[in-house]
Amino acid sequence: MPYQILPYSYARAKELGVKIAPSTTRNKKIDVYDWRNNFITSIGAIGYGDYPTFWKHFGKEYADKKRRLYKIRHQKDRVVLGSAGYYADQILW
């Protein structure tokens, strides 16, 4: 079953000024595009959880714990503006 993009991710993408769509890249969840529909990157590995999915299935408290651990684990790549790690952090977490 393909990854279902939840409203949380759409809202986060809109705040960043980008568009998102289900990924055409194998084993990725989301493709990120600028407002001119130029491809930027693919984010989110299939098979791994993310904040909106954890919240939907396990509740906010559990999702918040997973978010905190994700941000610690990915500290180096999530702060590089424009990188896949940056967009994954901003849209999926």
Phi, psi and omega in degrees: 000131181292158179294134178263116178285125183267161182306327178306313183292321177298318179296317180296320179296317179299319178299327180276349181079030178233165175251151177230154178208159175306139186289143172265355178272130180300138178070017174239153183272314192224140169259138181250133181231151171281179185289350175264011180066025173276129181297135177254301183193167171253141183228159173075107179285133174298139180101348177247149180282174175208169187305307182295328179289315177299318181297316182298318186266332187235354179099163185295319183300314178295316180298321179296321177295315179295324178298313181302315180293321177300313183295326175292313184295328185249025185305319185291317185269340184282348181260000180275102185307127178088354180277166177300320178298321178297310181293323176299315179299313185286326185264322184260348183233000000 
